[in-house]
Amino acid sequence: MAPDGANVPSVDQRDRSVPVNLRQSGRTPVELLISTRIRKSPYWALSHEAGCWRAEVYNRMYHPRGYVRPEDGGAMAEYEPLVHDVTLWNVAVERQIQVVGPDAEAFVDRVITRDATRISPMRARYVILCNEDGGILNDPVLLRLSADEFWFSCSDSDLMLWLQGVNVGLGHDVRIREIDVSPVQVQGPRSEDLMADLVGPEVRDVPSYGLMTASVAGLDVVVSQTGFSGEKGYEIYLRDATLHAERLWRAVLDAGEAHGLRVIAPAHHRRVAAGILSWGQDMDAETLPFQVNLGYQVPREKEADYIGRRRLEQVRAELEAGGTPYTHQLVGIRLAGRPITDYAPDFWLISATPEADPVGYVTSPWWSPELGTNIAMGFVPVGLAALGTALWVHLPDEYAETPGVPVPAEVVEMPFRPSVNPNTRETLRGRGIDAR
């Protein structure tokens, strides 16, 4: 195993212009300076009041990463209310980029791979935006509020700047800007009952990826049946959030008292089990959709042109002809070792045999209580991506069964456990369609 900070040249990255840093330096041994370059969200003080004790930076904003301290059970203690009751998340880091104007549909159709004309008003969709090389620039939930207004609820990249730059050349009659809308998520099996108490029984009729307008404590909100967990859940998008965040937050807490509501960090342990990708961790601007099981986002029939189309269609043609246009594929992995119950600070390495040089790397590992084993997503060479392939993962000593000795692993299907709200990839698989 390579020492901390060492490069790992055995992992083939010839199809990337900037290789992934396969050995970061581990947990940061110095204090990180937070200045005015980093935003506090409108809910930040409320998260701190609820017990948030650590955070990271996401979309240049504080992002809660823990409420229960390790000595009290840590992240796995936060898992319990999510899968049994209901939880509240501060997800203001999902910054909202509004595209509004007479040409909004045409512009959005040009920048997403899916067909924007098929998204009805008051519906949302998970979408991707790619560059000319087919790399994934962002994977937001796209909300269509009306015929001429869309919100990109974006992941961790500068989507607004890219959209504005693209339109300099296209010249569409639209306005592109970040708006003062900040969401919270209400996730878990009791979320529907809580939301019915909060906004009324009509929320029970909102379908998956459906939208409704509502009022909470006299505040105008948009509600979607979406989330980042695989559990039943909703997002509440608060308008004029910098003015009204505390009112909304406390209204949700009050409604949640009868349902066992807990404030927790966004549940990355549950999203791993659901096979939900995290941009910047499981993919980036040099990752093709086909590498991460998002081939269903690349339509075979779409009348309008879109950015990246030529390259993506070329890659699909190569794949269908039996070619290998990239070196690595994202797979699900079941692995041995001690329970991984916290965020990984490194991309842990993968080998084909215990003695061989590393050829791949883990992106998102965690412990699954339901399966009684560690699970992970990771990139492996295409030739090692078949289900049932045996692998070996080089875990840090805190999780290894024997320090310095890799643990056995196996390529398995994702999601690792069924989702209450299945994503499109899961739905397609249920119909027998290959979603890659």
N, C-alpha and C positions, 0 to 999 in steps of 0.2 A: 504494500500500500504506500502511496506517495506521501511524504511528510507534508504537514500543513504549509500552504503557500507554494508548493512545487507544481510546475506544469506537468501535464500528462500527455505527451506527444503520441502515445499509442492509440488514443481515441481519435478516429478518423473524422476530421472536420474540413475536408477539402471543398465541400460544397457551401461553406460559409466564408464570408469575407472577414468577419470578426469572430474568431472562435469563442465558444462558450467558456467561461472561466470554470474549469472543472475542479479546481481545488482552491476555494476561497480560504480565508485565513481563520475560519471558525468564528466563534463568538467574539464580539468586539471588545478588546481589553482596555479601551479608552472611552472617556465620556464623549458622546456625540453632541456637538454644538447645534442647538436649534435657534435660528434667528428669525427675523421678519420675512425671510425668503419662504418660510414654511407657514401655512395657514393653520389656525385653529378653526374647526368647523363650528357652526352655530350650536351644535350639541356637545361640544368638547367639555365645557364645565359641568354639564349634566352627566356625562360619562364618568368624569372624575368623581363626582358626587356619588355615583352608583358603585364606585369601587375600582374603576379602571386603574391598574398599577403599572401597565406597560403599553407601549404603542410603537408603531413604526410609521414611516412616511410613505404615503400612497397618493398619487396625483398631487404631490406637493402639499399634503395636508396630514395632520396627525390622524392616525388610524388605530383605534383601540385593538389590542391584541391579547388582553387578559384582564379578567375581573377577579377570578378565584386564584389566590396565590398557591404556589406549588405545595406548600406544607398543608394546604386544605384540600388538595385534590387536583389543583391546576385545571388545565383545559379539559381534561376528561370529566371533571365535575360539572363543567358547563355543558357537556354533551348530554347529560341525563335529562335536564328540563327540555332540551331541544327535541329529543326523540320521544318524550313521554308527555310533555305539557305544552308550554308556549314560551317564546323568548322574544326579547326586543334587542335590535342591533342598531347601533349608530353607523350608518353607511353613507354619510354625507360626502365621503370621498368619491362616490359615484357622481361626479360633477355633470351637470346637465348642459349640453350644447344644443341650443335651439336653432333650427333652420326654418325660417318662416318667410312666406312670400308667394307670389303667383307661380314661380317656377320651382317651388319646394319639392314637389314629387319628382320632377325631371332631374333635379340636382341630386337628390338622395338616390334615385335609381342609378345614377352614374357612378356613385362612390361606394355603394354596397354591391356585393355579388348577387344577392337574392333580388327578386323582382319586387320593387317597392310598390308597383301599381296594384299588386295583389294584397297589400296591407290596407284593410279598411280603417276608416276613422274609428277611434276608441278601441284600437287593438294594438298589441305590441308584438315584436318578434326579436328573437336572438339573431344577430347578424354579424358578419365580418366585413371589414374594409381591408383591401389589399393594395400594395404598391404595384408598379408595372412589372416587377419580377415575381409577383404572386405571393410575396411575403405578407403575413398578417400584421396589419398596423394597429388594429383594435378589434375587440369583439364585444360591442355594447349590446344592451337591450335597447331596441329602437321603439319609441312610443310615437304613435300617430294620433295627435290630438284632434286634428281636423283635416280637411282636404289640403290645406296649405300650411300646416304646422307639424313639425316633427321634433322630438327631443332624443338626442343620443345620450343615453345614460352610460357614460364611458368608463372603460378600464384605464389602467395606469400608463397612459401615453398622451402626448400633446395633440389630441384629436382636433381641437378647435383651430390651432394654428395650421394644421394640414388642410382642413376643410376650407379655411379662408384662402390659403395659398392656391389650392386647386381652382377655386372659383375666380381667381384673378385671370386665369386663362379661359375658363368656360364662359364667364360673364353672365351667369344666370341672375334673374331678378329675385334675389333672396337676401335676407339678412342672416348672418351667422354670428352668434355670440353666446357666451356663457350667461346663464340666467340665475337669479337668486331663488333657486329651487333645491332643497336638500331632502333626500329621502331617509326614512328609517325602514327597517324590515321587521315584520312580525312573523315569526316562523315557528312551526311545530304543529302537532296534531290538534291542538285546541285553538289554533289561530282563527279558524272560521267563526267559532263561537265568540271569541273576543271581538273580532271585527264587526260582527253583527251587533254586539252591544255598543260598539264605538260609532259606527256609521249607519246602522240600520240593516234590516233583514235582506234587503235587495242585494247586499254583497254576496249572499249565498248563490246568486245566479250568475256571478261574474265567472266566465270560463278561464281556464289556464291561458295566460297571456292576454286576458281581457282587461279593459280599463273601465273605470267609472269615476265621475266627479262626485264629491261628497263634501260635507262640512264636519269638522271636528273642533269642538269648543268654539264654534263660530268662525273657524278658519277654513278657507278654501283649499282643498287638497285634491289630488288625483290618486286613485287607488288602483294598483295592478295586482293580478294574481301571478306573481313571479317571486323569485328568490334564488339564493345561492346555496341551497341546502339539500334539495331532493325531497324535503318534507313539504307538507302543505304549508303555504305561506303567502304573504302579501307584502307589497311595498307601498308606503304612504309618502307621496311627493308633496312637500309643503311649499306653497308659494310664499314669497317674501319671508324666507326662512330666517334671515338675520334679525328680523323684527319679532318673530312669533315662535321660535324654536322651543322656548321653555313651556309655553302654553300647550303646544302639541304634545311634547314629551310627557308632561304631567297628566294630560288627558289619557294618554295610552296607559300610563302606569295605573291610574285610577280604574280604568276599565279592566285592566288585567288582574286586579286583586282577586276577583272571583274565580280566576282561571289559573292561578299559580304562576303568573308571569315572572320571569327572571330576565334581568339585563345581562347579556353575555357578549363576548366578542364574535365577530363574523366567523361562522363555524367551518373552518377549513378542514377539520377532521371529518365532518359529514360530507362536505363537497368532494373530498377525495373518494369516499365510499360511493358517491353518486357518479363519479367519473366526470365531474364538472371541471373544466380547464380554468387555469388562472394565467392571464396574459402577463408576460415577464417572468413567469416561473415555468410553465409548461409549454410556452410558445413565445415567439417574438417576431420582429419584422423580417427575419430571415427564415421563418418557418412556413412551409407550404401547407395549406389546409389538409391535403391528403396525408401528410405526415402525422397529423394529430386527430385522425378520424373525423374530419370536418368536410369531407368530400361532398356530403349532401348539400353544403352551402354553395357549391359551384354548379349552377343550373345547366342542364343540357339544352334547354330551350328558354331563351330570354331575348326578346326582340331588341331591346336597347343595348348599346355597348356599355361596358363598365371597365373601370380601371383594373388592370391585371388580367383581363379576359384572355388575351392572346397566349400569355405564358401558362395560365391555368389549363386552358384547353390543350395546349401542347403537352403538358405534364400528364394529363389524364389519358391522352392518346398513347403516350409512351408506356404508361402503366398497363393499359388494356392490351398493348402489343407484347407484354411480358418484360418490358424494360424496367430499369431501376434508376429513375431520375434523381434520386437523393440517397444519401448513405444510411440514414437512421429513421426509425419509426417509433412513435410513442406507443407504449403497450401498458397493460395492467400487469402488476407483479404481486405475487404473494411471497413473502419472505420470512425466514426465521429470525431469531434474535430476541433480545429483551424488548418488552413493549415500548414502542416509540410514541411518546405522549407529549411531545412538544415540537415546535417548528425546527426544521433542519437548517442550520446555517451554512451548509455546504451542499454541492451536488455530489452525493456519494457515488462512488465508482462501481461499475458492473464488469465482471469478467465471465468468459465462457466456461472456464474451469478454475478451480481454486488457485492453480499456479500460474495461469496465463496473465498477460498484461491486460489492463482494463480496456474495454472497447465501447462502453456505454456509461450512462450516468442516470441516477435517480433524480427526479425533479420534485415530487410531492409524496413523501412517505407519512404514514400514521398507523396507529394501532386501531384495529376494528374489534370492539367488544362483542359484536354479534358473531363474527367469524372466528374470534379467538386467535387472531394472528395479525402480524404486521401486513399492511398493504401499501402499494405505492404505484405511482406512474413513473415511467422512465423511458429514456431513449436507448434503443439497442440497434445494432446493425440490422438491416432489412432481413438478412439471412437468419437472424435469431429471433424474429418477431412472431413466429407461428405459435399458436396456443400449445401449451405443454412443454415448450422448450425449457430446459434446465439452465439456470444461471447461478452466478455467485455474486453477492453484494458485499462490498467492503464497508462495514458499518464502523462508526467511531467506537472507541472502547466502552463508552457508557451504555451502548446497546448491543455490542457484540457478545456472543456466547463465550468466546475465548478471545481475549484481546489480541488484535493483529491477525486474526483468522477470519476470512470471509464466511458469510452464512449462505446456506443453500436457498434458492429462490426458483420460482416457476412463472412463466408467462400465462396469465389467465384472462378471462373476459372482463370487460368493464361494461356497465357499472358493477361494482363488487357486491352490491345488494340492491334490491329493487327500490325505485323511487316512487313516492306517493304522487309527485308531479313529474312524470317522465319527460325528459327533454326530447327534441325531435329525433336525435340519433337513436335513443332507446325505442321510440315509437316505430321508426323505420325498421329496426332490427326485429321488432315483434311481428312485422309484416313480411319478414324474410328478405329484406332489402339490405344490401351491403352499404353502410353509411360512410365508408371511407371516401 
